[in-house]
Amino acid sequence: MNPSGLDGLIEALRCLPGIGPKSAQRMAYHLLQHDRAGARRLGGALLHALDAIRHCQRCNTFCEAEVCERCLSPKRDRTQLCVVETPVDMNMMEQTLAYQGLYYVLMGRISPLEGVGSRELALERLLARALDGEVREVILATNFTNEGEATAHYISTMLRQKGVEVTRIARGVPVGGELEYVDSGTLAQALRERKVSTG
């Protein structure tokens, strides 16, 4: 049996991070009772985003063109490539104003418990990007979680075998912390104090 429109909306809202059944129910009732125009805008924006947004062919972040504006910018240092887990992490790095190089966004991290390995992250694309002839240093800025550390170790080993210089951001970021929740001053310090990865 198909769920009712209300039940379907509540269930759909539960896909958002941190939204449980009660929160989803409150959101659904709010949209239906107080903000139907907002609900239409939300639905339209979601459909447009799904149709228009793709992955940048160079850095793998979200964008509407084949290559994002950051990758095309002549002001960026093309010899440095910073590897992050998510677009949110990349935005946090940008907010530090301490980094002017380019990025590669993994869109995840190695997590065997979740069934995510190097193949799921398409690390061969990262390897090709790091070996493009312009990159001189790859900066690993994955989170200091168990999964982030495992990802950094794997990537460091993979790149060092190809003769690429690999550094890791320093631990100004708390162990177990995620870049999304770290203040920009701490993140800038961690970036300045990065060191060669021992992979």
Order of alpha helices (4+ residues) and beta strands (2+ residues): alpha-alpha-alpha-beta-beta-alpha-beta-alpha-beta-alpha-beta-alpha-beta-alpha-beta
